[in-house]
Amino acid sequence: MKENLVVSKSIKFSLSIISFCDILEKERKFIIGKQLLRSGTSIGANIHEAQNAESKADFIHKMKIAAKELEETKYWLLLCEEASSYPFDPKLKEEINELGLILYKILSSSYKNK
Protein backbone atom coordinates (compact mmCIF):
# COMPACT_ATOMS: atom_id res chain seq x y z
CA MET A 1 0.00 0.00 0.00
CA LYS A 2 1.31 3.43 -0.97
CA GLU A 3 2.15 5.86 1.85
CA ASN A 4 -0.20 8.81 2.19
CA LEU A 5 2.30 11.67 2.47
CA VAL A 6 -0.03 14.28 3.98
CA VAL A 7 -1.27 11.83 6.63
CA SER A 8 2.23 10.72 7.63
CA LYS A 9 3.56 14.31 7.68
CA SER A 10 0.61 15.46 9.79
CA ILE A 11 1.19 12.68 12.32
CA LYS A 12 4.90 13.50 12.49
CA PHE A 13 4.07 17.17 12.99
CA SER A 14 1.52 16.37 15.71
CA LEU A 15 4.14 14.36 17.58
CA SER A 16 6.61 17.24 17.25
CA ILE A 17 3.99 19.66 18.59
CA ILE A 18 3.27 17.39 21.56
CA SER A 19 6.98 17.33 22.43
CA PHE A 20 7.28 21.11 22.09
CA CYS A 21 4.18 21.69 24.21
CA ASP A 22 5.73 19.53 26.92
CA ILE A 23 8.62 22.01 26.94
CA LEU A 24 6.21 24.95 27.11
CA GLU A 25 4.41 23.32 30.02
CA LYS A 26 7.68 22.75 31.90
CA GLU A 27 8.43 26.44 31.41
CA ARG A 28 4.93 27.29 32.70
CA LYS A 29 3.78 28.75 29.37
CA PHE A 30 0.35 27.16 29.76
CA ILE A 31 -1.92 29.43 27.72
CA ILE A 32 -0.03 29.34 24.43
CA GLY A 33 0.97 25.74 25.10
CA LYS A 34 -2.67 24.65 25.27
CA GLN A 35 -3.65 26.66 22.19
CA LEU A 36 -0.71 25.29 20.23
CA LEU A 37 -1.43 21.72 21.30
CA ARG A 38 -5.07 22.01 20.25
CA SER A 39 -4.54 23.64 16.86
CA GLY A 40 -1.33 21.73 16.03
CA THR A 41 -2.84 18.30 16.61
CA SER A 42 -6.16 19.28 15.04
CA ILE A 43 -4.44 19.62 11.65
CA GLY A 44 -3.67 15.91 11.57
CA ALA A 45 -7.03 14.93 13.06
CA ASN A 46 -8.88 16.73 10.26
CA ILE A 47 -6.58 15.37 7.55
CA HIS A 48 -7.05 11.89 8.97
CA GLU A 49 -10.82 12.34 9.08
CA ALA A 50 -10.85 13.60 5.48
CA GLN A 51 -9.47 10.25 4.32
CA ASN A 52 -12.92 8.75 4.99
CA ALA A 53 -14.98 11.63 3.68
CA GLU A 54 -18.50 10.90 2.46
CA SER A 55 -18.08 12.97 -0.71
CA LYS A 56 -15.64 15.20 -2.57
CA ALA A 57 -17.28 18.23 -0.96
CA ASP A 58 -16.89 16.66 2.49
CA PHE A 59 -13.23 15.91 1.75
CA ILE A 60 -12.60 19.52 0.70
CA HIS A 61 -14.44 20.82 3.75
CA LYS A 62 -12.35 18.73 6.16
CA MET A 63 -9.12 19.67 4.41
CA LYS A 64 -10.12 23.36 4.60
CA ILE A 65 -10.61 22.98 8.34
CA ALA A 66 -7.13 21.42 8.52
CA ALA A 67 -5.77 24.43 6.60
CA LYS A 68 -7.45 26.85 9.04
CA GLU A 69 -5.92 24.97 11.97
CA LEU A 70 -2.56 25.08 10.20
CA GLU A 71 -2.76 28.87 9.94
CA GLU A 72 -3.73 29.18 13.60
CA THR A 73 -0.79 26.97 14.55
CA LYS A 74 1.54 29.17 12.50
CA TYR A 75 0.30 32.14 14.54
CA TRP A 76 1.06 30.49 17.90
CA LEU A 77 4.48 29.39 16.65
CA LEU A 78 5.18 32.93 15.45
CA LEU A 79 4.38 34.26 18.91
CA CYS A 80 6.81 31.75 20.43
CA GLU A 81 9.45 32.75 17.89
CA GLU A 82 9.02 36.49 18.48
CA ALA A 83 8.59 36.48 22.28
CA SER A 84 11.94 36.67 24.02
CA SER A 85 10.63 34.77 27.06
CA TYR A 86 9.40 31.75 25.07
CA PRO A 87 11.30 28.78 23.68
CA PHE A 88 11.15 28.15 19.94
CA ASP A 89 12.10 25.25 17.70
CA PRO A 90 12.85 26.28 14.07
CA LYS A 91 12.23 22.68 12.97
CA LEU A 92 8.54 23.18 13.76
CA LYS A 93 8.42 26.11 11.37
CA GLU A 94 10.01 23.99 8.64
CA GLU A 95 7.62 21.10 9.30
CA ILE A 96 4.48 23.25 9.26
CA ASN A 97 5.55 25.05 6.09
CA GLU A 98 6.19 21.72 4.38
CA LEU A 99 2.85 20.35 5.57
CA GLY A 100 1.13 23.54 4.38
CA LEU A 101 2.58 23.21 0.88
CA ILE A 102 1.23 19.67 0.60
CA LEU A 103 -2.16 20.56 2.10
CA TYR A 104 -2.68 23.60 -0.13
CA LYS A 105 -1.64 21.61 -3.21
CA ILE A 106 -4.23 18.96 -2.35
CA LEU A 107 -6.89 21.63 -1.89
CA SER A 108 -5.95 23.31 -5.16
CA SER A 109 -6.12 20.00 -7.04
CA SER A 110 -9.41 19.09 -5.36
CA TYR A 111 -11.01 22.36 -6.46
CA LYS A 112 -9.86 21.80 -10.04
CA ASN A 113 -11.22 18.25 -10.13
CA LYS A 114 -14.53 19.13 -8.48
Secondary structure by P-SEA (a helix, b strand, c coil): cccaaaaaaaaaaaaaaaaaaaaaaaacccaaaaaaaaaaaaaaaaaaaacccccaaaaaaaaaaaaaaaaaaaaaaaaaaacccbbbbaaaaaaaaaaaaaaaaaaaaaaaac
